Amino acid sequence: MDKPPATVVAPEDQQWIPVCGLSRLISQAIVCVRVTGIDAILIWSEGRVVACERICPHEQADLSRGHLAAGRLFCPRHAASFDLHNGRMSYGWPGRPLRLFPVRIGNDQVWIDANAMKTPAN
């Protein structure tokens, strides 16, 4: 008999939703997801999961088509890159930082805080 899925209990200001299998993310490195009507990407970088907005805040390019190197996500449209620890864009490029979203790993699933995604970008 299969076990029922684990229940995630979170504070009222958080709503954790499973969005992707961890093994799938590790094998693909970048996976597109849509949560509460918002497009995001999950990234496996340097042994950790990062969730961020899918569209570049500078050039509006699809960042899922970018590449990863040394803890940075490079935009496919221009030479700018984003630090996957804090979202900061490489020096010399105008624009706001990349939005990063809280994630958790449990039961071989990547979970994302859907309520955090609803908060508007600065």
Biopython code that builds the backbone (N, CA, C, O; Angstrom):
import numpy as np
from Bio.PDB.StructureBuilder import StructureBuilder

atoms = [
    (1, "MET", "N", (0.833, -1.177, 0.000)),
    (1, "MET", "CA", (0.000, 0.000, 0.000)),
    (1, "MET", "C", (0.883, 1.248, 0.000)),
    (1, "MET", "O", (1.857, 1.314, 0.750)),
    (2, "ASP", "N", (0.554, 2.236, -0.830)),
    (2, "ASP", "CA", (1.326, 3.468, -0.906)),
    (2, "ASP", "C", (1.082, 4.329, 0.315)),
    (2, "ASP", "O", (-0.014, 4.354, 0.876)),
    (3, "LYS", "N", (2.144, 5.046, 0.719)),
    (3, "LYS", "CA", (2.016, 5.992, 1.820)),
    (3, "LYS", "C", (1.336, 7.255, 1.315)),
    (3, "LYS", "O", (1.532, 7.637, 0.161)),
    (4, "PRO", "N", (0.543, 7.909, 2.152)),
    (4, "PRO", "CA", (-0.025, 9.191, 1.729)),
    (4, "PRO", "C", (1.092, 10.221, 1.644)),
    (4, "PRO", "O", (2.106, 10.083, 2.328)),
    (5, "PRO", "N", (0.927, 11.257, 0.811)),
    (5, "PRO", "CA", (1.965, 12.282, 0.718)),
    (5, "PRO", "C", (2.138, 12.982, 2.056)),
    (5, "PRO", "O", (1.193, 13.117, 2.833)),
    (6, "ALA", "N", (3.360, 13.424, 2.305)),
    (6, "ALA", "CA", (3.645, 14.145, 3.546)),
    (6, "ALA", "C", (2.931, 15.485, 3.530)),
    (6, "ALA", "O", (2.809, 16.127, 2.487)),
    (7, "THR", "N", (2.473, 15.889, 4.674)),
    (7, "THR", "CA", (1.816, 17.176, 4.811)),
    (7, "THR", "C", (2.839, 18.201, 5.254)),
    (7, "THR", "O", (3.580, 17.972, 6.211)),
    (8, "VAL", "N", (2.884, 19.316, 4.572)),
    (8, "VAL", "CA", (3.797, 20.388, 4.932)),
    (8, "VAL", "C", (3.000, 21.440, 5.690)),
    (8, "VAL", "O", (2.040, 22.006, 5.166)),
    (9, "VAL", "N", (3.401, 21.690, 6.910)),
    (9, "VAL", "CA", (2.742, 22.706, 7.714)),
    (9, "VAL", "C", (3.636, 23.939, 7.704)),
    (9, "VAL", "O", (4.811, 23.867, 8.065)),
    (10, "ALA", "N", (3.083, 25.048, 7.297)),
    (10, "ALA", "CA", (3.861, 26.278, 7.195)),
    (10, "ALA", "C", (3.110, 27.412, 7.874)),
    (10, "ALA", "O", (1.892, 27.339, 8.039)),
    (11, "PRO", "N", (3.830, 28.464, 8.270)),
    (11, "PRO", "CA", (3.145, 29.638, 8.815)),
    (11, "PRO", "C", (2.139, 30.186, 7.806)),
    (11, "PRO", "O", (2.212, 29.900, 6.611)),
    (12, "GLU", "N", (1.210, 30.971, 8.312)),
    (12, "GLU", "CA", (0.145, 31.491, 7.441)),
    (12, "GLU", "C", (0.668, 32.315, 6.277)),
    (12, "GLU", "O", (0.013, 32.396, 5.239)),
    (13, "ASP", "N", (1.846, 32.933, 6.431)),
    (13, "ASP", "CA", (2.365, 33.757, 5.346)),
    (13, "ASP", "C", (3.140, 32.937, 4.317)),
    (13, "ASP", "O", (3.721, 33.500, 3.389)),
    (14, "GLN", "N", (3.155, 31.607, 4.474)),
    (14, "GLN", "CA", (3.823, 30.750, 3.513)),
    (14, "GLN", "C", (2.851, 29.692, 2.992)),
    (14, "GLN", "O", (1.972, 29.225, 3.716)),
    (15, "GLN", "N", (3.025, 29.331, 1.738)),
    (15, "GLN", "CA", (2.217, 28.290, 1.125)),
    (15, "GLN", "C", (3.144, 27.443, 0.255)),
    (15, "GLN", "O", (3.383, 27.767, -0.909)),
    (16, "TRP", "N", (3.656, 26.368, 0.822)),
    (16, "TRP", "CA", (4.622, 25.528, 0.125)),
    (16, "TRP", "C", (3.924, 24.576, -0.841)),
    (16, "TRP", "O", (3.003, 23.851, -0.466)),
    (17, "ILE", "N", (4.384, 24.593, -2.100)),
    (17, "ILE", "CA", (3.789, 23.791, -3.164)),
    (17, "ILE", "C", (4.904, 22.982, -3.839)),
    (17, "ILE", "O", (5.946, 23.540, -4.184)),
    (18, "PRO", "N", (4.693, 21.658, -4.031)),
    (18, "PRO", "CA", (5.697, 20.878, -4.752)),
    (18, "PRO", "C", (5.653, 21.230, -6.237)),
    (18, "PRO", "O", (4.581, 21.263, -6.843)),
    (19, "VAL", "N", (6.832, 21.493, -6.822)),
    (19, "VAL", "CA", (6.855, 21.943, -8.216)),
    (19, "VAL", "C", (7.689, 21.075, -9.155)),
    (19, "VAL", "O", (7.533, 21.168, -10.373)),
    (20, "CYS", "N", (8.585, 20.219, -8.604)),
    (20, "CYS", "CA", (9.445, 19.428, -9.476)),
    (20, "CYS", "C", (10.153, 18.359, -8.660)),
    (20, "CYS", "O", (10.483, 18.575, -7.494)),
    (21, "GLY", "N", (10.382, 17.225, -9.265)),
    (21, "GLY", "CA", (11.187, 16.199, -8.620)),
    (21, "GLY", "C", (12.643, 16.633, -8.573)),
    (21, "GLY", "O", (13.172, 17.164, -9.549)),
    (22, "LEU", "N", (13.285, 16.407, -7.440)),
    (22, "LEU", "CA", (14.685, 16.812, -7.292)),
    (22, "LEU", "C", (15.577, 16.102, -8.297)),
    (22, "LEU", "O", (16.461, 16.730, -8.878)),
    (23, "SER", "N", (15.370, 14.815, -8.516)),
    (23, "SER", "CA", (16.217, 14.079, -9.464)),
    (23, "SER", "C", (16.076, 14.635, -10.881)),
    (23, "SER", "O", (17.056, 14.680, -11.624)),
    (24, "ARG", "N", (14.882, 15.052, -11.259)),
    (24, "ARG", "CA", (14.682, 15.668, -12.586)),
    (24, "ARG", "C", (15.474, 16.966, -12.686)),
    (24, "ARG", "O", (16.141, 17.216, -13.690)),
    (25, "LEU", "N", (15.400, 17.796, -11.639)),
    (25, "LEU", "CA", (16.118, 19.071, -11.655)),
    (25, "LEU", "C", (17.630, 18.836, -11.751)),
    (25, "LEU", "O", (18.317, 19.506, -12.521)),
    (26, "ILE", "N", (18.134, 17.898, -10.977)),
    (26, "ILE", "CA", (19.570, 17.628, -11.010)),
    (26, "ILE", "C", (20.001, 17.191, -12.408)),
    (26, "ILE", "O", (21.059, 17.603, -12.885)),
    (27, "SER", "N", (19.196, 16.366, -13.066)),
    (27, "SER", "CA", (19.574, 15.877, -14.399)),
    (27, "SER", "C", (19.442, 16.949, -15.480)),
    (27, "SER", "O", (20.170, 16.904, -16.472)),
    (28, "GLN", "N", (18.535, 17.910, -15.314)),
    (28, "GLN", "CA", (18.318, 18.924, -16.342)),
    (28, "GLN", "C", (18.996, 20.259, -16.043)),
    (28, "GLN", "O", (19.225, 21.038, -16.968)),
    (29, "ALA", "N", (19.322, 20.546, -14.800)),
    (29, "ALA", "CA", (19.967, 21.784, -14.335)),
    (29, "ALA", "C", (19.029, 22.994, -14.314)),
    (29, "ALA", "O", (19.074, 23.779, -13.368)),
    (30, "ILE", "N", (18.189, 23.162, -15.323)),
    (30, "ILE", "CA", (17.217, 24.266, -15.354)),
    (30, "ILE", "C", (15.864, 23.688, -15.758)),
    (30, "ILE", "O", (15.750, 23.012, -16.780)),
    (31, "VAL", "N", (14.831, 23.960, -14.942)),
    (31, "VAL", "CA", (13.482, 23.477, -15.215)),
    (31, "VAL", "C", (12.516, 24.660, -15.080)),
    (31, "VAL", "O", (12.569, 25.408, -14.104)),
    (32, "CYS", "N", (11.644, 24.815, -16.061)),
    (32, "CYS", "CA", (10.624, 25.871, -16.019)),
    (32, "CYS", "C", (9.424, 25.385, -15.210)),
    (32, "CYS", "O", (9.010, 24.231, -15.318)),
    (33, "VAL", "N", (8.869, 26.295, -14.391)),
    (33, "VAL", "CA", (7.666, 25.995, -13.619)),
    (33, "VAL", "C", (6.748, 27.209, -13.670)),
    (33, "VAL", "O", (7.177, 28.326, -13.961)),
    (34, "ARG", "N", (5.486, 26.965, -13.382)),
    (34, "ARG", "CA", (4.500, 28.054, -13.292)),
    (34, "ARG", "C", (3.749, 27.855, -11.981)),
    (34, "ARG", "O", (3.137, 26.811, -11.755)),
    (35, "VAL", "N", (3.803, 28.863, -11.125)),
    (35, "VAL", "CA", (3.181, 28.784, -9.806)),
    (35, "VAL", "C", (2.353, 30.050, -9.597)),
    (35, "VAL", "O", (2.848, 31.160, -9.789)),
    (36, "THR", "N", (1.094, 29.878, -9.206)),
    (36, "THR", "CA", (0.164, 30.995, -8.990)),
    (36, "THR", "C", (0.181, 31.983, -10.158)),
    (36, "THR", "O", (0.098, 33.195, -9.955)),
    (37, "GLY", "N", (0.289, 31.457, -11.380)),
    (37, "GLY", "CA", (0.263, 32.296, -12.571)),
    (37, "GLY", "C", (1.576, 33.001, -12.869)),
    (37, "GLY", "O", (1.624, 33.859, -13.750)),
    (38, "ILE", "N", (2.635, 32.661, -12.160)),
    (38, "ILE", "CA", (3.931, 33.315, -12.343)),
    (38, "ILE", "C", (4.922, 32.306, -12.904)),
    (38, "ILE", "O", (5.059, 31.201, -12.379)),
    (39, "ASP", "N", (5.611, 32.692, -13.972)),
    (39, "ASP", "CA", (6.630, 31.836, -14.566)),
    (39, "ASP", "C", (7.932, 31.992, -13.800)),
    (39, "ASP", "O", (8.375, 33.106, -13.519)),
    (40, "ALA", "N", (8.534, 30.867, -13.468)),
    (40, "ALA", "CA", (9.796, 30.853, -12.743)),
    (40, "ALA", "C", (10.663, 29.739, -13.308)),
    (40, "ALA", "O", (10.209, 28.918, -14.106)),
    (41, "ILE", "N", (11.906, 29.727, -12.883)),
    (41, "ILE", "CA", (12.769, 28.612, -13.217)),
    (41, "ILE", "C", (13.425, 28.092, -11.948)),
    (41, "ILE", "O", (13.741, 28.850, -11.031)),
    (42, "LEU", "N", (13.618, 26.795, -11.922)),
    (42, "LEU", "CA", (14.372, 26.139, -10.866)),
    (42, "LEU", "C", (15.739, 25.835, -11.447)),
    (42, "LEU", "O", (15.858, 25.443, -12.608)),
    (43, "ILE", "N", (16.764, 26.016, -10.641)),
    (43, "ILE", "CA", (18.134, 25.835, -11.094)),
    (43, "ILE", "C", (18.872, 24.953, -10.096)),
    (43, "ILE", "O", (18.764, 25.150, -8.886)),
    (44, "TRP", "N", (19.619, 23.987, -10.602)),
    (44, "TRP", "CA", (20.525, 23.191, -9.773)),
    (44, "TRP", "C", (21.915, 23.768, -10.024)),
    (44, "TRP", "O", (22.466, 23.631, -11.116)),
    (45, "SER", "N", (22.473, 24.413, -9.003)),
    (45, "SER", "CA", (23.765, 25.072, -9.153)),
    (45, "SER", "C", (24.611, 24.853, -7.912)),
    (45, "SER", "O", (24.180, 25.153, -6.799)),
    (46, "GLU", "N", (25.790, 24.339, -8.100)),
    (46, "GLU", "CA", (26.750, 24.147, -7.022)),
    (46, "GLU", "C", (26.167, 23.365, -5.846)),
    (46, "GLU", "O", (26.426, 23.680, -4.685)),
    (47, "GLY", "N", (25.370, 22.336, -6.169)),
    (47, "GLY", "CA", (24.819, 21.464, -5.144)),
    (47, "GLY", "C", (23.634, 22.007, -4.378)),
    (47, "GLY", "O", (23.304, 21.507, -3.303)),
    (48, "ARG", "N", (22.996, 23.020, -4.918)),
    (48, "ARG", "CA", (21.805, 23.569, -4.248)),
    (48, "ARG", "C", (20.750, 23.990, -5.267)),
    (48, "ARG", "O", (21.031, 24.177, -6.451)),
    (49, "VAL", "N", (19.524, 24.132, -4.759)),
    (49, "VAL", "CA", (18.389, 24.535, -5.593)),
    (49, "VAL", "C", (18.168, 26.036, -5.441)),
    (49, "VAL", "O", (18.197, 26.580, -4.337)),
    (50, "VAL", "N", (17.948, 26.686, -6.573)),
    (50, "VAL", "CA", (17.612, 28.113, -6.599)),
    (50, "VAL", "C", (16.351, 28.255, -7.435)),
    (50, "VAL", "O", (16.221, 27.622, -8.482)),
    (51, "ALA", "N", (15.427, 29.083, -6.975)),
    (51, "ALA", "CA", (14.233, 29.413, -7.762)),
    (51, "ALA", "C", (14.268, 30.913, -8.032)),
    (51, "ALA", "O", (14.544, 31.711, -7.135)),
    (52, "CYS", "N", (13.987, 31.285, -9.274)),
    (52, "CYS", "CA", (14.003, 32.707, -9.620)),
    (52, "CYS", "C", (12.991, 32.986, -10.724)),
    (52, "CYS", "O", (12.428, 32.076, -11.333)),
    (53, "GLU", "N", (12.782, 34.274, -10.957)),
    (53, "GLU", "CA", (11.892, 34.662, -12.046)),
    (53, "GLU", "C", (12.479, 34.188, -13.372)),
    (53, "GLU", "O", (13.694, 34.049, -13.513)),
    (54, "ARG", "N", (11.615, 33.949, -14.322)),
    (54, "ARG", "CA", (12.055, 33.390, -15.609)),
    (54, "ARG", "C", (12.502, 34.462, -16.593)),
    (54, "ARG", "O", (13.320, 34.189, -17.472)),
    (55, "ILE", "N", (11.985, 35.663, -16.462)),
    (55, "ILE", "CA", (12.257, 36.724, -17.430)),
    (55, "ILE", "C", (13.324, 37.674, -16.892)),
    (55, "ILE", "O", (13.241, 38.132, -15.753)),
    (56, "CYS", "N", (14.314, 37.960, -17.711)),
    (56, "CYS", "CA", (15.401, 38.856, -17.332)),
    (56, "CYS", "C", (14.849, 40.248, -17.024)),
    (56, "CYS", "O", (14.118, 40.806, -17.843)),
    (57, "PRO", "N", (15.181, 40.824, -15.860)),
    (57, "PRO", "CA", (14.677, 42.158, -15.526)),
    (57, "PRO", "C", (15.312, 43.274, -16.358)),
    (57, "PRO", "O", (14.841, 44.410, -16.324)),
    (58, "HIS", "N", (16.366, 42.967, -17.096)),
    (58, "HIS", "CA", (17.040, 43.984, -17.921)),
    (58, "HIS", "C", (16.566, 43.942, -19.375)),
    (58, "HIS", "O", (16.199, 44.976, -19.934)),
    (59, "GLU", "N", (16.571, 42.772, -19.985)),
    (59, "GLU", "CA", (16.255, 42.641, -21.410)),
    (59, "GLU", "C", (14.990, 41.837, -21.695)),
    (59, "GLU", "O", (14.632, 41.657, -22.859)),
    (60, "GLN", "N", (14.313, 41.357, -20.672)),
    (60, "GLN", "CA", (13.098, 40.560, -20.797)),
    (60, "GLN", "C", (13.313, 39.277, -21.609)),
    (60, "GLN", "O", (12.378, 38.772, -22.228)),
    (61, "ALA", "N", (14.528, 38.759, -21.607)),
    (61, "ALA", "CA", (14.823, 37.496, -22.290)),
    (61, "ALA", "C", (14.388, 36.331, -21.404)),
    (61, "ALA", "O", (14.242, 36.485, -20.191)),
    (62, "ASP", "N", (14.185, 35.179, -22.010)),
    (62, "ASP", "CA", (13.820, 33.965, -21.292)),
    (62, "ASP", "C", (15.094, 33.375, -20.673)),
    (62, "ASP", "O", (15.924, 32.803, -21.380)),
    (63, "LEU", "N", (15.241, 33.516, -19.366)),
    (63, "LEU", "CA", (16.450, 33.066, -18.685)),
    (63, "LEU", "C", (16.593, 31.548, -18.659)),
    (63, "LEU", "O", (17.677, 31.040, -18.370)),
    (64, "SER", "N", (15.522, 30.815, -18.956)),
    (64, "SER", "CA", (15.649, 29.356, -19.014)),
    (64, "SER", "C", (16.526, 28.940, -20.189)),
    (64, "SER", "O", (16.974, 27.796, -20.248)),
    (65, "ARG", "N", (16.772, 29.842, -21.112)),
    (65, "ARG", "CA", (17.640, 29.572, -22.258)),
    (65, "ARG", "C", (19.069, 30.049, -22.011)),
    (65, "ARG", "O", (19.928, 29.953, -22.888)),
    (66, "GLY", "N", (19.314, 30.567, -20.800)),
    (66, "GLY", "CA", (20.651, 31.025, -20.444)),
    (66, "GLY", "C", (21.541, 29.860, -20.054)),
    (66, "GLY", "O", (21.154, 28.698, -20.176)),
    (67, "HIS", "N", (22.734, 30.182, -19.584)),
    (67, "HIS", "CA", (23.643, 29.123, -19.143)),
    (67, "HIS", "C", (24.181, 29.437, -17.751)),
    (67, "HIS", "O", (24.149, 30.581, -17.296)),
    (68, "LEU", "N", (24.672, 28.401, -17.093)),
    (68, "LEU", "CA", (25.171, 28.500, -15.727)),
    (68, "LEU", "C", (26.683, 28.361, -15.708)),
    (68, "LEU", "O", (27.254, 27.558, -16.446)),
    (69, "ALA", "N", (27.325, 29.151, -14.856)),
    (69, "ALA", "CA", (28.773, 29.017, -14.652)),
    (69, "ALA", "C", (29.135, 29.719, -13.349)),
    (69, "ALA", "O", (28.733, 30.858, -13.109)),
    (70, "ALA", "N", (29.890, 29.033, -12.525)),
    (70, "ALA", "CA", (30.448, 29.609, -11.291)),
    (70, "ALA", "C", (29.388, 30.289, -10.415)),
    (70, "ALA", "O", (29.622, 31.378, -9.891)),
    (71, "GLY", "N", (28.234, 29.653, -10.257)),
    (71, "GLY", "CA", (27.195, 30.210, -9.393)),
    (71, "GLY", "C", (26.453, 31.396, -9.965)),
    (71, "GLY", "O", (25.817, 32.153, -9.233)),
    (72, "ARG", "N", (26.535, 31.559, -11.287)),
    (72, "ARG", "CA", (25.862, 32.678, -11.953)),
    (72, "ARG", "C", (24.997, 32.149, -13.090)),
    (72, "ARG", "O", (25.312, 31.136, -13.714)),
    (73, "LEU", "N", (23.895, 32.863, -13.346)),
    (73, "LEU", "CA", (23.017, 32.577, -14.476)),
    (73, "LEU", "C", (23.243, 33.671, -15.503)),
    (73, "LEU", "O", (23.063, 34.853, -15.206)),
    (74, "PHE", "N", (23.636, 33.283, -16.711)),
    (74, "PHE", "CA", (23.924, 34.235, -17.782)),
    (74, "PHE", "C", (22.724, 34.376, -18.700)),
    (74, "PHE", "O", (22.156, 33.385, -19.159)),
    (75, "CYS", "N", (22.344, 35.616, -18.962)),
    (75, "CYS", "CA", (21.222, 35.906, -19.845)),
    (75, "CYS", "C", (21.579, 35.497, -21.272)),
    (75, "CYS", "O", (22.702, 35.741, -21.715)),
    (76, "PRO", "N", (20.635, 34.872, -22.008)),
    (76, "PRO", "CA", (20.925, 34.460, -23.383)),
    (76, "PRO", "C", (20.958, 35.629, -24.375)),
    (76, "PRO", "O", (21.402, 35.457, -25.510)),
    (77, "ARG", "N", (20.495, 36.810, -23.962)),
    (77, "ARG", "CA", (20.394, 37.938, -24.885)),
    (77, "ARG", "C", (21.564, 38.919, -24.781)),
    (77, "ARG", "O", (21.874, 39.612, -25.750)),
    (78, "HIS", "N", (22.206, 38.984, -23.630)),
    (78, "HIS", "CA", (23.307, 39.938, -23.449)),
    (78, "HIS", "C", (24.339, 39.312, -22.516)),
    (78, "HIS", "O", (24.133, 38.196, -22.039)),
    (79, "ALA", "N", (25.400, 39.978, -22.255)),
    (79, "ALA", "CA", (26.508, 39.403, -21.481)),
    (79, "ALA", "C", (26.329, 39.499, -19.967)),
    (79, "ALA", "O", (27.183, 39.030, -19.215)),
    (80, "ALA", "N", (25.250, 40.088, -19.522)),
    (80, "ALA", "CA", (25.034, 40.222, -18.077)),
    (80, "ALA", "C", (24.739, 38.865, -17.451)),
    (80, "ALA", "O", (24.230, 37.953, -18.102)),
    (81, "SER", "N", (25.075, 38.761, -16.168)),
    (81, "SER", "CA", (24.783, 37.543, -15.422)),
    (81, "SER", "C", (24.243, 37.917, -14.056)),
    (81, "SER", "O", (24.361, 39.059, -13.611)),
    (82, "PHE", "N", (23.648, 36.930, -13.398)),
    (82, "PHE", "CA", (23.036, 37.146, -12.099)),
    (82, "PHE", "C", (23.647, 36.199, -11.077)),
    (82, "PHE", "O", (23.802, 35.006, -11.337)),
    (83, "ASP", "N", (23.991, 36.739, -9.916)),
    (83, "ASP", "CA", (24.508, 35.937, -8.814)),
    (83, "ASP", "C", (23.345, 35.124, -8.246)),
    (83, "ASP", "O", (22.325, 35.696, -7.863)),
    (84, "LEU", "N", (23.483, 33.815, -8.188)),
    (84, "LEU", "CA", (22.383, 32.965, -7.728)),
    (84, "LEU", "C", (22.278, 32.908, -6.206)),
    (84, "LEU", "O", (21.415, 32.204, -5.680)),
    (85, "HIS", "N", (23.135, 33.631, -5.487)),
    (85, "HIS", "CA", (23.010, 33.720, -4.032)),
    (85, "HIS", "C", (22.155, 34.916, -3.609)),
    (85, "HIS", "O", (21.449, 34.860, -2.603)),
    (86, "ASN", "N", (22.227, 36.003, -4.394)),
    (86, "ASN", "CA", (21.497, 37.211, -3.998)),
    (86, "ASN", "C", (20.752, 37.899, -5.143)),
    (86, "ASN", "O", (20.051, 38.884, -4.910)),
    (87, "GLY", "N", (20.887, 37.405, -6.365)),
    (87, "GLY", "CA", (20.167, 37.956, -7.512)),
    (87, "GLY", "C", (20.813, 39.163, -8.160)),
    (87, "GLY", "O", (20.309, 39.658, -9.168)),
    (88, "ARG", "N", (21.913, 39.649, -7.613)),
    (88, "ARG", "CA", (22.539, 40.862, -8.174)),
    (88, "ARG", "C", (23.035, 40.628, -9.598)),
    (88, "ARG", "O", (23.595, 39.585, -9.933)),
    (89, "MET", "N", (22.798, 41.658, -10.422)),
    (89, "MET", "CA", (23.243, 41.625, -11.805)),
    (89, "MET", "C", (24.722, 42.021, -11.855)),
    (89, "MET", "O", (25.198, 42.780, -11.011)),
    (90, "SER", "N", (25.438, 41.500, -12.849)),
    (90, "SER", "CA", (26.856, 41.824, -12.983)),
    (90, "SER", "C", (27.033, 43.335, -13.133)),
    (90, "SER", "O", (26.153, 44.048, -13.615)),
    (91, "TYR", "N", (28.195, 43.786, -12.704)),
    (91, "TYR", "CA", (28.518, 45.210, -12.675)),
    (91, "TYR", "C", (28.380, 45.855, -14.055)),
    (91, "TYR", "O", (28.765, 45.275, -15.071)),
    (92, "GLY", "N", (27.822, 47.066, -14.065)),
    (92, "GLY", "CA", (27.745, 47.851, -15.284)),
    (92, "GLY", "C", (26.440, 47.730, -16.057)),
    (92, "GLY", "O", (26.246, 48.421, -17.058)),
    (93, "TRP", "N", (25.543, 46.858, -15.602)),
    (93, "TRP", "CA", (24.270, 46.689, -16.303)),
    (93, "TRP", "C", (23.168, 47.341, -15.482)),
    (93, "TRP", "O", (23.086, 47.117, -14.274)),
    (94, "PRO", "N", (22.321, 48.145, -16.117)),
    (94, "PRO", "CA", (21.211, 48.756, -15.376)),
    (94, "PRO", "C", (20.094, 47.746, -15.126)),
    (94, "PRO", "O", (19.896, 46.806, -15.896)),
    (95, "GLY", "N", (19.391, 47.958, -14.059)),
    (95, "GLY", "CA", (18.236, 47.114, -13.778)),
    (95, "GLY", "C", (18.255, 46.593, -12.351)),
    (95, "GLY", "O", (19.269, 46.641, -11.654)),
    (96, "ARG", "N", (17.124, 46.107, -11.955)),
    (96, "ARG", "CA", (16.984, 45.570, -10.605)),
    (96, "ARG", "C", (17.557, 44.161, -10.526)),
    (96, "ARG", "O", (17.779, 43.519, -11.552)),
    (97, "PRO", "N", (17.795, 43.684, -9.317)),
    (97, "PRO", "CA", (18.282, 42.307, -9.171)),
    (97, "PRO", "C", (17.219, 41.290, -9.614)),
    (97, "PRO", "O", (16.028, 41.595, -9.680)),
    (98, "LEU", "N", (17.676, 40.112, -9.905)),
    (98, "LEU", "CA", (16.797, 38.998, -10.234)),
    (98, "LEU", "C", (16.051, 38.572, -8.976)),
    (98, "LEU", "O", (16.657, 38.442, -7.913)),
    (99, "ARG", "N", (14.754, 38.356, -9.085)),
    (99, "ARG", "CA", (13.970, 37.900, -7.928)),
    (99, "ARG", "C", (14.245, 36.437, -7.653)),
    (99, "ARG", "O", (14.140, 35.596, -8.546)),
    (100, "LEU", "N", (14.597, 36.136, -6.412)),
    (100, "LEU", "CA", (14.804, 34.771, -5.960)),
    (100, "LEU", "C", (13.656, 34.398, -5.036)),
    (100, "LEU", "O", (13.163, 35.240, -4.286)),
    (101, "PHE", "N", (13.229, 33.145, -5.087)),
    (101, "PHE", "CA", (12.098, 32.692, -4.288)),
    (101, "PHE", "C", (12.537, 31.598, -3.316)),
    (101, "PHE", "O", (13.414, 30.797, -3.641)),
    (102, "PRO", "N", (11.929, 31.559, -2.117)),
    (102, "PRO", "CA", (12.282, 30.516, -1.145)),
    (102, "PRO", "C", (11.916, 29.127, -1.652)),
    (102, "PRO", "O", (10.844, 28.919, -2.221)),
    (103, "VAL", "N", (12.828, 28.179, -1.433)),
    (103, "VAL", "CA", (12.596, 26.781, -1.802)),
    (103, "VAL", "C", (12.972, 25.876, -0.634)),
    (103, "VAL", "O", (13.747, 26.247, 0.247)),
    (104, "ARG", "N", (12.403, 24.690, -0.660)),
    (104, "ARG", "CA", (12.722, 23.618, 0.282)),
    (104, "ARG", "C", (12.800, 22.325, -0.512)),
    (104, "ARG", "O", (12.261, 22.214, -1.613)),
    (105, "ILE", "N", (13.482, 21.357, 0.070)),
    (105, "ILE", "CA", (13.524, 20.026, -0.531)),
    (105, "ILE", "C", (12.963, 19.048, 0.487)),
    (105, "ILE", "O", (13.359, 19.057, 1.653)),
    (106, "GLY", "N", (12.043, 18.206, 0.042)),
    (106, "GLY", "CA", (11.467, 17.183, 0.904)),
    (106, "GLY", "C", (10.822, 16.092, 0.079)),
    (106, "GLY", "O", (10.166, 16.375, -0.923)),
    (107, "ASN", "N", (11.004, 14.833, 0.493)),
    (107, "ASN", "CA", (10.419, 13.694, -0.230)),
    (107, "ASN", "C", (10.803, 13.687, -1.700)),
    (107, "ASN", "O", (9.971, 13.397, -2.560)),
    (108, "ASP", "N", (12.069, 14.007, -1.995)),
    (108, "ASP", "CA", (12.594, 14.061, -3.360)),
    (108, "ASP", "C", (11.820, 15.038, -4.243)),
    (108, "ASP", "O", (11.749, 14.865, -5.460)),
    (109, "GLN", "N", (11.244, 16.059, -3.624)),
    (109, "GLN", "CA", (10.526, 17.104, -4.356)),
    (109, "GLN", "C", (11.123, 18.462, -4.002)),
    (109, "GLN", "O", (11.605, 18.679, -2.890)),
    (110, "VAL", "N", (11.080, 19.362, -4.970)),
    (110, "VAL", "CA", (11.412, 20.758, -4.717)),
    (110, "VAL", "C", (10.094, 21.468, -4.447)),
    (110, "VAL", "O", (9.152, 21.375, -5.235)),
    (111, "TRP", "N", (10.038, 22.174, -3.333)),
    (111, "TRP", "CA", (8.851, 22.924, -2.924)),
    (111, "TRP", "C", (9.187, 24.406, -3.009)),
    (111, "TRP", "O", (10.307, 24.813, -2.702)),
    (112, "ILE", "N", (8.215, 25.212, -3.428)),
    (112, "ILE", "CA", (8.417, 26.653, -3.519)),
    (112, "ILE", "C", (7.334, 27.361, -2.715)),
    (112, "ILE", "O", (6.199, 26.892, -2.640)),
    (113, "ASP", "N", (7.687, 28.481, -2.119)),
    (113, "ASP", "CA", (6.732, 29.273, -1.343)),
    (113, "ASP", "C", (5.915, 30.126, -2.314)),
    (113, "ASP", "O", (6.381, 31.167, -2.777)),
    (114, "ALA", "N", (4.716, 29.687, -2.614)),
    (114, "ALA", "CA", (3.855, 30.369, -3.583)),
    (114, "ALA", "C", (3.485, 31.776, -3.143)),
    (114, "ALA", "O", (3.351, 32.666, -3.983)),
    (115, "ASN", "N", (3.317, 31.996, -1.845)),
    (115, "ASN", "CA", (2.968, 33.339, -1.379)),
    (115, "ASN", "C", (4.102, 34.327, -1.614)),
    (115, "ASN", "O", (3.842, 35.492, -1.916)),
    (116, "ALA", "N", (5.344, 33.897, -1.483)),
    (116, "ALA", "CA", (6.480, 34.785, -1.733)),
    (116, "ALA", "C", (6.513, 35.216, -3.195)),
    (116, "ALA", "O", (6.966, 36.317, -3.509)),
    (117, "MET", "N", (6.035, 34.356, -4.087)),
    (117, "MET", "CA", (6.031, 34.681, -5.505)),
    (117, "MET", "C", (5.016, 35.781, -5.837)),
    (117, "MET", "O", (5.174, 36.510, -6.817)),
    (118, "LYS", "N", (3.988, 35.888, -5.018)),
    (118, "LYS", "CA", (2.935, 36.883, -5.272)),
    (118, "LYS", "C", (3.377, 38.302, -4.916)),
    (118, "LYS", "O", (2.773, 39.275, -5.368)),
    (119, "THR", "N", (4.430, 38.418, -4.108)),
    (119, "THR", "CA", (4.924, 39.737, -3.704)),
    (119, "THR", "C", (5.540, 40.427, -4.910)),
    (119, "THR", "O", (6.379, 39.829, -5.584)),
    (120, "PRO", "N", (5.152, 41.671, -5.208)),
    (120, "PRO", "CA", (5.687, 42.349, -6.389)),
    (120, "PRO", "C", (7.191, 42.590, -6.280)),
    (120, "PRO", "O", (7.740, 42.710, -5.185)),
    (121, "ALA", "N", (7.843, 42.657, -7.437)),
    (121, "ALA", "CA", (9.286, 42.972, -7.484)),
    (121, "ALA", "C", (9.502, 44.415, -7.085)),
    (121, "ALA", "O", (8.635, 45.266, -7.289)),
    (122, "ASN", "N", (10.661, 44.684, -6.516)),
    (122, "ASN", "CA", (10.994, 46.081, -6.118)),
    (122, "ASN", "C", (11.352, 46.910, -7.308)),
    (122, "ASN", "O", (11.657, 48.095, -7.166)),
]
sb = StructureBuilder()
sb.init_structure("model")
sb.init_model(0)
sb.init_chain("A")
sb.init_seg("    ")
for serial, (resi, resn, name, xyz) in enumerate(atoms, 1):
    if name == "N":
        sb.init_residue(resn, " ", resi, " ")
    sb.init_atom(name, np.array(xyz, "f"), 0.0, 1.0, " ", f" {name:<3s}", serial, name[0])
structure = sb.get_structure()
